[in-house]
């Protein structure tokens, strides 16, 4: 059922991070986000709130949709 909604409306991506600092920066400014993600790839990813699908390597477009 969760996946049904994802199919209909698209995934509801939220940013996740091992590092709270990075998560904080992402809500602030796109340029800082890019800086931080390129510096520490593995500690940042996107996750769907509904179906828990994980996107370990979000593209610029993915990130723009989230923010
Ligand atoms: Zn989903």
PDB file of the backbone (N, CA, C, O) and the ligand in Angstrom, with CONECT records:
HET     ZN  A 101       1
ATOM      1  N   UNK A   1       0.827  -1.219   0.000  1.00  0.00           N
ATOM      2  CA  UNK A   1       0.000   0.000   0.000  1.00  0.00           C
ATOM      3  C   UNK A   1       0.858   1.264   0.000  1.00  0.00           C
ATOM      4  O   UNK A   1       0.541   2.246  -0.671  1.00  0.00           O
ATOM      5  N   UNK A   2       1.932   1.221   0.754  1.00  0.00           N
ATOM      6  CA  UNK A   2       2.837   2.378   0.774  1.00  0.00           C
ATOM      7  C   UNK A   2       3.390   2.643  -0.616  1.00  0.00           C
ATOM      8  O   UNK A   2       3.498   3.788  -1.055  1.00  0.00           O
ATOM      9  N   UNK A   3       3.735   1.566  -1.294  1.00  0.00           N
ATOM     10  CA  UNK A   3       4.320   1.728  -2.617  1.00  0.00           C
ATOM     11  C   UNK A   3       3.306   2.259  -3.614  1.00  0.00           C
ATOM     12  O   UNK A   3       3.668   2.905  -4.597  1.00  0.00           O
ATOM     13  N   UNK A   4       2.055   1.988  -3.359  1.00  0.00           N
ATOM     14  CA  UNK A   4       1.002   2.508  -4.214  1.00  0.00           C
ATOM     15  C   UNK A   4       1.043   4.036  -4.209  1.00  0.00           C
ATOM     16  O   UNK A   4       0.946   4.671  -5.259  1.00  0.00           O
ATOM     17  N   UNK A   5       1.183   4.604  -3.046  1.00  0.00           N
ATOM     18  CA  UNK A   5       1.241   6.065  -2.943  1.00  0.00           C
ATOM     19  C   UNK A   5       2.507   6.613  -3.599  1.00  0.00           C
ATOM     20  O   UNK A   5       2.485   7.674  -4.223  1.00  0.00           O
ATOM     21  N   UNK A   6       3.575   5.902  -3.455  1.00  0.00           N
ATOM     22  CA  UNK A   6       4.823   6.335  -4.079  1.00  0.00           C
ATOM     23  C   UNK A   6       4.694   6.337  -5.597  1.00  0.00           C
ATOM     24  O   UNK A   6       5.220   7.213  -6.284  1.00  0.00           O
ATOM     25  N   UNK A   7       3.982   5.336  -6.102  1.00  0.00           N
ATOM     26  CA  UNK A   7       3.773   5.282  -7.544  1.00  0.00           C
ATOM     27  C   UNK A   7       2.907   6.440  -8.001  1.00  0.00           C
ATOM     28  O   UNK A   7       3.117   7.006  -9.074  1.00  0.00           O
ATOM     29  N   UNK A   8       1.961   6.774  -7.196  1.00  0.00           N
ATOM     30  CA  UNK A   8       0.986   7.805  -7.556  1.00  0.00           C
ATOM     31  C   UNK A   8       1.578   9.207  -7.434  1.00  0.00           C
ATOM     32  O   UNK A   8       1.453  10.023  -8.348  1.00  0.00           O
ATOM     33  N   UNK A   9       2.210   9.476  -6.321  1.00  0.00           N
ATOM     34  CA  UNK A   9       2.682  10.834  -6.043  1.00  0.00           C
ATOM     35  C   UNK A   9       4.195  10.980  -6.150  1.00  0.00           C
ATOM     36  O   UNK A   9       4.718  12.094  -6.115  1.00  0.00           O
ATOM     37  N   UNK A  10       4.889   9.873  -6.277  1.00  0.00           N
ATOM     38  CA  UNK A  10       6.341   9.930  -6.263  1.00  0.00           C
ATOM     39  C   UNK A  10       6.826   9.737  -4.842  1.00  0.00           C
ATOM     40  O   UNK A  10       6.061   9.898  -3.891  1.00  0.00           O
ATOM     41  N   UNK A  11       8.097   9.392  -4.697  1.00  0.00           N
ATOM     42  CA  UNK A  11       8.639   9.154  -3.364  1.00  0.00           C
ATOM     43  C   UNK A  11       8.739  10.441  -2.572  1.00  0.00           C
ATOM     44  O   UNK A  11       8.936  11.518  -3.133  1.00  0.00           O
ATOM     45  N   UNK A  12       8.603  10.321  -1.287  1.00  0.00           N
ATOM     46  CA  UNK A  12       8.751  11.470  -0.401  1.00  0.00           C
ATOM     47  C   UNK A  12      10.139  11.428   0.205  1.00  0.00           C
ATOM     48  O   UNK A  12      10.338  10.883   1.290  1.00  0.00           O
ATOM     49  N   UNK A  13      11.093  12.005  -0.502  1.00  0.00           N
ATOM     50  CA  UNK A  13      12.492  11.931  -0.071  1.00  0.00           C
ATOM     51  C   UNK A  13      12.774  12.856   1.104  1.00  0.00           C
ATOM     52  O   UNK A  13      12.313  13.997   1.148  1.00  0.00           O
ATOM     53  N   UNK A  14      13.525  12.346   2.033  1.00  0.00           N
ATOM     54  CA  UNK A  14      14.060  13.187   3.101  1.00  0.00           C
ATOM     55  C   UNK A  14      15.553  12.923   3.157  1.00  0.00           C
ATOM     56  O   UNK A  14      16.006  11.826   2.831  1.00  0.00           O
ATOM     57  N   UNK A  15      16.314  13.914   3.565  1.00  0.00           N
ATOM     58  CA  UNK A  15      17.751  13.687   3.629  1.00  0.00           C
ATOM     59  C   UNK A  15      18.133  13.069   4.960  1.00  0.00           C
ATOM     60  O   UNK A  15      17.619  13.445   6.013  1.00  0.00           O
ATOM     61  N   UNK A  16      19.035  12.125   4.889  1.00  0.00           N
ATOM     62  CA  UNK A  16      19.531  11.452   6.082  1.00  0.00           C
ATOM     63  C   UNK A  16      21.031  11.621   6.124  1.00  0.00           C
ATOM     64  O   UNK A  16      21.686  11.730   5.088  1.00  0.00           O
ATOM     65  N   UNK A  17      21.560  11.641   7.308  1.00  0.00           N
ATOM     66  CA  UNK A  17      23.005  11.791   7.417  1.00  0.00           C
ATOM     67  C   UNK A  17      23.520  11.207   8.723  1.00  0.00           C
ATOM     68  O   UNK A  17      22.854  11.259   9.757  1.00  0.00           O
ATOM     69  N   UNK A  18      24.722  10.649   8.648  1.00  0.00           N
ATOM     70  CA  UNK A  18      25.392  10.193   9.862  1.00  0.00           C
ATOM     71  C   UNK A  18      25.902  11.382  10.652  1.00  0.00           C
ATOM     72  O   UNK A  18      26.129  11.313  11.860  1.00  0.00           O
ATOM     73  N   UNK A  19      26.073  12.476   9.923  1.00  0.00           N
ATOM     74  CA  UNK A  19      26.648  13.666  10.512  1.00  0.00           C
ATOM     75  C   UNK A  19      25.589  14.759  10.622  1.00  0.00           C
ATOM     76  O   UNK A  19      25.157  15.293   9.600  1.00  0.00           O
ATOM     77  N   UNK A  20      25.165  15.101  11.824  1.00  0.00           N
ATOM     78  CA  UNK A  20      24.107  16.097  12.032  1.00  0.00           C
ATOM     79  C   UNK A  20      24.441  17.447  11.415  1.00  0.00           C
ATOM     80  O   UNK A  20      23.546  18.197  11.024  1.00  0.00           O
ATOM     81  N   UNK A  21      25.712  17.750  11.328  1.00  0.00           N
ATOM     82  CA  UNK A  21      26.149  19.018  10.738  1.00  0.00           C
ATOM     83  C   UNK A  21      25.726  19.115   9.281  1.00  0.00           C
ATOM     84  O   UNK A  21      25.273  20.163   8.820  1.00  0.00           O
ATOM     85  N   UNK A  22      25.880  18.001   8.556  1.00  0.00           N
ATOM     86  CA  UNK A  22      25.537  17.997   7.144  1.00  0.00           C
ATOM     87  C   UNK A  22      24.036  18.176   6.975  1.00  0.00           C
ATOM     88  O   UNK A  22      23.593  18.932   6.109  1.00  0.00           O
ATOM     89  N   UNK A  23      23.258  17.492   7.789  1.00  0.00           N
ATOM     90  CA  UNK A  23      21.803  17.591   7.707  1.00  0.00           C
ATOM     91  C   UNK A  23      21.363  19.028   7.947  1.00  0.00           C
ATOM     92  O   UNK A  23      20.429  19.521   7.314  1.00  0.00           O
ATOM     93  N   UNK A  24      22.038  19.679   8.855  1.00  0.00           N
ATOM     94  CA  UNK A  24      21.700  21.059   9.161  1.00  0.00           C
ATOM     95  C   UNK A  24      21.986  21.960   7.975  1.00  0.00           C
ATOM     96  O   UNK A  24      21.196  22.845   7.645  1.00  0.00           O
ATOM     97  N   UNK A  25      23.118  21.727   7.342  1.00  0.00           N
ATOM     98  CA  UNK A  25      23.515  22.561   6.212  1.00  0.00           C
ATOM     99  C   UNK A  25      22.569  22.414   5.027  1.00  0.00           C
ATOM    100  O   UNK A  25      22.322  23.376   4.299  1.00  0.00           O
ATOM    101  N   UNK A  26      22.042  21.213   4.837  1.00  0.00           N
ATOM    102  CA  UNK A  26      21.211  20.975   3.661  1.00  0.00           C
ATOM    103  C   UNK A  26      19.962  21.835   3.664  1.00  0.00           C
ATOM    104  O   UNK A  26      19.482  22.236   2.604  1.00  0.00           O
ATOM    105  N   UNK A  27      19.432  22.120   4.839  1.00  0.00           N
ATOM    106  CA  UNK A  27      18.218  22.917   4.899  1.00  0.00           C
ATOM    107  C   UNK A  27      18.527  24.403   4.768  1.00  0.00           C
ATOM    108  O   UNK A  27      17.623  25.233   4.680  1.00  0.00           O
ATOM    109  N   UNK A  28      19.789  24.718   4.758  1.00  0.00           N
ATOM    110  CA  UNK A  28      20.191  26.114   4.737  1.00  0.00           C
ATOM    111  C   UNK A  28      20.415  26.650   3.328  1.00  0.00           C
ATOM    112  O   UNK A  28      19.740  27.577   2.882  1.00  0.00           O
ATOM    113  N   UNK A  29      21.375  26.048   2.641  1.00  0.00           N
ATOM    114  CA  UNK A  29      21.726  26.601   1.345  1.00  0.00           C
ATOM    115  C   UNK A  29      22.263  25.528   0.409  1.00  0.00           C
ATOM    116  O   UNK A  29      23.005  24.639   0.824  1.00  0.00           O
ATOM    117  N   UNK A  30      21.879  25.622  -0.854  1.00  0.00           N
ATOM    118  CA  UNK A  30      22.249  24.598  -1.832  1.00  0.00           C
ATOM    119  C   UNK A  30      23.758  24.519  -2.024  1.00  0.00           C
ATOM    120  O   UNK A  30      24.303  23.423  -2.160  1.00  0.00           O
ATOM    121  N   UNK A  31      24.432  25.642  -2.038  1.00  0.00           N
ATOM    122  CA  UNK A  31      25.864  25.639  -2.289  1.00  0.00           C
ATOM    123  C   UNK A  31      26.616  24.925  -1.174  1.00  0.00           C
ATOM    124  O   UNK A  31      27.601  24.232  -1.426  1.00  0.00           O
ATOM    125  N   UNK A  32      26.153  25.095   0.045  1.00  0.00           N
ATOM    126  CA  UNK A  32      26.801  24.427   1.174  1.00  0.00           C
ATOM    127  C   UNK A  32      26.554  22.931   1.130  1.00  0.00           C
ATOM    128  O   UNK A  32      27.419  22.121   1.465  1.00  0.00           O
ATOM    129  N   UNK A  33      25.331  22.586   0.700  1.00  0.00           N
ATOM    130  CA  UNK A  33      24.983  21.180   0.581  1.00  0.00           C
ATOM    131  C   UNK A  33      25.916  20.476  -0.388  1.00  0.00           C
ATOM    132  O   UNK A  33      26.429  19.394  -0.102  1.00  0.00           O
ATOM    133  N   UNK A  34      26.129  21.101  -1.538  1.00  0.00           N
ATOM    134  CA  UNK A  34      26.990  20.505  -2.542  1.00  0.00           C
ATOM    135  C   UNK A  34      28.398  20.312  -2.003  1.00  0.00           C
ATOM    136  O   UNK A  34      29.026  19.277  -2.223  1.00  0.00           O
ATOM    137  N   UNK A  35      28.877  21.311  -1.304  1.00  0.00           N
ATOM    138  CA  UNK A  35      30.199  21.243  -0.729  1.00  0.00           C
ATOM    139  C   UNK A  35      30.318  20.057   0.217  1.00  0.00           C
ATOM    140  O   UNK A  35      31.280  19.291   0.171  1.00  0.00           O
ATOM    141  N   UNK A  36      29.314  19.928   1.073  1.00  0.00           N
ATOM    142  CA  UNK A  36      29.363  18.893   2.089  1.00  0.00           C
ATOM    143  C   UNK A  36      29.181  17.489   1.518  1.00  0.00           C
ATOM    144  O   UNK A  36      29.831  16.540   1.957  1.00  0.00           O
ATOM    145  N   UNK A  37      28.300  17.370   0.547  1.00  0.00           N
ATOM    146  CA  UNK A  37      28.055  16.038   0.005  1.00  0.00           C
ATOM    147  C   UNK A  37      29.254  15.527  -0.767  1.00  0.00           C
ATOM    148  O   UNK A  37      29.562  14.336  -0.724  1.00  0.00           O
ATOM    149  N   UNK A  38      29.937  16.422  -1.476  1.00  0.00           N
ATOM    150  CA  UNK A  38      31.085  15.972  -2.243  1.00  0.00           C
ATOM    151  C   UNK A  38      32.247  15.636  -1.312  1.00  0.00           C
ATOM    152  O   UNK A  38      33.111  14.823  -1.639  1.00  0.00           O
ATOM    153  N   UNK A  39      32.249  16.268  -0.166  1.00  0.00           N
ATOM    154  CA  UNK A  39      33.330  16.021   0.777  1.00  0.00           C
ATOM    155  C   UNK A  39      33.142  14.698   1.526  1.00  0.00           C
ATOM    156  O   UNK A  39      34.113  14.023   1.869  1.00  0.00           O
ATOM    157  N   UNK A  40      31.897  14.344   1.769  1.00  0.00           N
ATOM    158  CA  UNK A  40      31.656  13.106   2.513  1.00  0.00           C
ATOM    159  C   UNK A  40      30.441  12.367   1.961  1.00  0.00           C
ATOM    160  O   UNK A  40      29.353  12.393   2.535  1.00  0.00           O
ATOM    161  N   UNK A  41      30.663  11.724   0.852  1.00  0.00           N
ATOM    162  CA  UNK A  41      29.605  11.011   0.137  1.00  0.00           C
ATOM    163  C   UNK A  41      28.861   9.986   0.987  1.00  0.00           C
ATOM    164  O   UNK A  41      27.630   9.948   0.998  1.00  0.00           O
ATOM    165  N   UNK A  42      29.607   9.172   1.686  1.00  0.00           N
ATOM    166  CA  UNK A  42      29.032   7.986   2.307  1.00  0.00           C
ATOM    167  C   UNK A  42      28.141   8.323   3.491  1.00  0.00           C
ATOM    168  O   UNK A  42      27.320   7.500   3.898  1.00  0.00           O
ATOM    169  N   UNK A  43      28.288   9.525   4.054  1.00  0.00           N
ATOM    170  CA  UNK A  43      27.520   9.832   5.253  1.00  0.00           C
ATOM    171  C   UNK A  43      26.251  10.613   4.938  1.00  0.00           C
ATOM    172  O   UNK A  43      25.615  11.171   5.832  1.00  0.00           O
ATOM    173  N   UNK A  44      25.889  10.646   3.657  1.00  0.00           N
ATOM    174  CA  UNK A  44      24.696  11.390   3.266  1.00  0.00           C
ATOM    175  C   UNK A  44      23.893  10.586   2.258  1.00  0.00           C
ATOM    176  O   UNK A  44      24.446  10.042   1.302  1.00  0.00           O
ATOM    177  N   UNK A  45      22.596  10.514   2.475  1.00  0.00           N
ATOM    178  CA  UNK A  45      21.757   9.825   1.503  1.00  0.00           C
ATOM    179  C   UNK A  45      20.319  10.319   1.619  1.00  0.00           C
ATOM    180  O   UNK A  45      19.958  11.015   2.568  1.00  0.00           O
ATOM    181  N   UNK A  46      19.519   9.948   0.644  1.00  0.00           N
ATOM    182  CA  UNK A  46      18.096  10.286   0.669  1.00  0.00           C
ATOM    183  C   UNK A  46      17.294   9.028   0.976  1.00  0.00           C
ATOM    184  O   UNK A  46      17.659   7.932   0.551  1.00  0.00           O
ATOM    185  N   UNK A  47      16.221   9.187   1.702  1.00  0.00           N
ATOM    186  CA  UNK A  47      15.385   8.046   2.028  1.00  0.00           C
ATOM    187  C   UNK A  47      13.917   8.437   1.875  1.00  0.00           C
ATOM    188  O   UNK A  47      13.511   9.537   2.247  1.00  0.00           O
ATOM    189  N   UNK A  48      13.130   7.515   1.321  1.00  0.00           N
ATOM    190  CA  UNK A  48      11.705   7.792   1.173  1.00  0.00           C
ATOM    191  C   UNK A  48      11.009   7.567   2.508  1.00  0.00           C
ATOM    192  O   UNK A  48      11.172   6.527   3.147  1.00  0.00           O
ATOM    193  N   UNK A  49      10.233   8.563   2.912  1.00  0.00           N
ATOM    194  CA  UNK A  49       9.546   8.483   4.197  1.00  0.00           C
ATOM    195  C   UNK A  49       8.505   7.379   4.222  1.00  0.00           C
ATOM    196  O   UNK A  49       8.204   6.814   5.274  1.00  0.00           O
ATOM    197  N   UNK A  50       7.964   7.082   3.058  1.00  0.00           N
ATOM    198  CA  UNK A  50       6.873   6.107   3.020  1.00  0.00           C
ATOM    199  C   UNK A  50       7.362   4.667   2.886  1.00  0.00           C
ATOM    200  O   UNK A  50       7.023   3.808   3.700  1.00  0.00           O
ATOM    201  N   UNK A  51       8.160   4.416   1.853  1.00  0.00           N
ATOM    202  CA  UNK A  51       8.524   3.020   1.588  1.00  0.00           C
ATOM    203  C   UNK A  51       9.966   2.711   1.992  1.00  0.00           C
ATOM    204  O   UNK A  51      10.434   1.587   1.810  1.00  0.00           O
ATOM    205  N   UNK A  52      10.675   3.709   2.543  1.00  0.00           N
ATOM    206  CA  UNK A  52      12.037   3.518   3.052  1.00  0.00           C
ATOM    207  C   UNK A  52      13.049   3.164   1.966  1.00  0.00           C
ATOM    208  O   UNK A  52      14.131   2.655   2.260  1.00  0.00           O
ATOM    209  N   UNK A  53      12.697   3.433   0.723  1.00  0.00           N
ATOM    210  CA  UNK A  53      13.652   3.254  -0.353  1.00  0.00           C
ATOM    211  C   UNK A  53      14.806   4.223  -0.141  1.00  0.00           C
ATOM    212  O   UNK A  53      14.611   5.382   0.224  1.00  0.00           O
ATOM    213  N   UNK A  54      16.011   3.721  -0.379  1.00  0.00           N
ATOM    214  CA  UNK A  54      17.179   4.542  -0.092  1.00  0.00           C
ATOM    215  C   UNK A  54      17.911   4.919  -1.370  1.00  0.00           C
ATOM    216  O   UNK A  54      18.089   4.089  -2.261  1.00  0.00           O
ATOM    217  N   UNK A  55      18.332   6.169  -1.455  1.00  0.00           N
ATOM    218  CA  UNK A  55      19.096   6.655  -2.594  1.00  0.00           C
ATOM    219  C   UNK A  55      20.459   7.121  -2.083  1.00  0.00           C
ATOM    220  O   UNK A  55      20.599   8.223  -1.551  1.00  0.00           O
ATOM    221  N   UNK A  56      21.444   6.266  -2.255  1.00  0.00           N
ATOM    222  CA  UNK A  56      22.765   6.556  -1.691  1.00  0.00           C
ATOM    223  C   UNK A  56      23.529   7.604  -2.483  1.00  0.00           C
ATOM    224  O   UNK A  56      24.415   8.275  -1.953  1.00  0.00           O
ATOM    225  N   UNK A  57      23.181   7.736  -3.746  1.00  0.00           N
ATOM    226  CA  UNK A  57      23.912   8.696  -4.571  1.00  0.00           C
ATOM    227  C   UNK A  57      22.941   9.627  -5.290  1.00  0.00           C
ATOM    228  O   UNK A  57      22.765   9.548  -6.506  1.00  0.00           O
ATOM    229  N   UNK A  58      22.316  10.508  -4.516  1.00  0.00           N
ATOM    230  CA  UNK A  58      21.345  11.431  -5.112  1.00  0.00           C
ATOM    231  C   UNK A  58      22.010  12.373  -6.101  1.00  0.00           C
ATOM    232  O   UNK A  58      23.124  12.845  -5.879  1.00  0.00           O
ATOM    233  N   UNK A  59      21.313  12.636  -7.191  1.00  0.00           N
ATOM    234  CA  UNK A  59      21.821  13.601  -8.162  1.00  0.00           C
ATOM    235  C   UNK A  59      21.417  15.000  -7.723  1.00  0.00           C
ATOM    236  O   UNK A  59      20.661  15.173  -6.767  1.00  0.00           O
ATOM    237  N   UNK A  60      21.928  15.988  -8.431  1.00  0.00           N
ATOM    238  CA  UNK A  60      21.577  17.373  -8.102  1.00  0.00           C
ATOM    239  C   UNK A  60      20.078  17.589  -8.185  1.00  0.00           C
ATOM    240  O   UNK A  60      19.488  18.302  -7.373  1.00  0.00           O
ATOM    241  N   UNK A  61      19.471  16.954  -9.189  1.00  0.00           N
ATOM    242  CA  UNK A  61      18.040  17.120  -9.392  1.00  0.00           C
ATOM    243  C   UNK A  61      17.259  16.490  -8.232  1.00  0.00           C
ATOM    244  O   UNK A  61      16.280  17.061  -7.750  1.00  0.00           O
ATOM    245  N   UNK A  62      17.701  15.316  -7.794  1.00  0.00           N
ATOM    246  CA  UNK A  62      17.052  14.656  -6.659  1.00  0.00           C
ATOM    247  C   UNK A  62      17.056  15.570  -5.444  1.00  0.00           C
ATOM    248  O   UNK A  62      16.047  15.714  -4.755  1.00  0.00           O
ATOM    249  N   UNK A  63      18.194  16.178  -5.194  1.00  0.00           N
ATOM    250  CA  UNK A  63      18.334  17.033  -4.024  1.00  0.00           C
ATOM    251  C   UNK A  63      17.461  18.276  -4.138  1.00  0.00           C
ATOM    252  O   UNK A  63      16.910  18.749  -3.144  1.00  0.00           O
ATOM    253  N   UNK A  64      17.342  18.790  -5.327  1.00  0.00           N
ATOM    254  CA  UNK A  64      16.534  19.978  -5.523  1.00  0.00           C
ATOM    255  C   UNK A  64      15.062  19.665  -5.229  1.00  0.00           C
ATOM    256  O   UNK A  64      14.338  20.494  -4.679  1.00  0.00           O
ATOM    257  N   UNK A  65      14.640  18.472  -5.599  1.00  0.00           N
ATOM    258  CA  UNK A  65      13.255  18.064  -5.346  1.00  0.00           C
ATOM    259  C   UNK A  65      12.979  17.963  -3.850  1.00  0.00           C
ATOM    260  O   UNK A  65      11.881  18.281  -3.392  1.00  0.00           O
ATOM    261  N   UNK A  66      13.968  17.524  -3.099  1.00  0.00           N
ATOM    262  CA  UNK A  66      13.791  17.355  -1.664  1.00  0.00           C
ATOM    263  C   UNK A  66      13.677  18.704  -0.972  1.00  0.00           C
ATOM    264  O   UNK A  66      12.821  18.910  -0.111  1.00  0.00           O
ATOM    265  N   UNK A  67      14.550  19.612  -1.364  1.00  0.00           N
ATOM    266  CA  UNK A  67      14.581  20.915  -0.694  1.00  0.00           C
ATOM    267  C   UNK A  67      13.658  21.892  -1.393  1.00  0.00           C
ATOM    268  O   UNK A  67      13.548  23.045  -0.975  1.00  0.00           O
TER     269      UNK A  67
HETATM  270 ZN    ZN A 101       8.692   5.699  -1.714  1.00  0.00          ZN
END
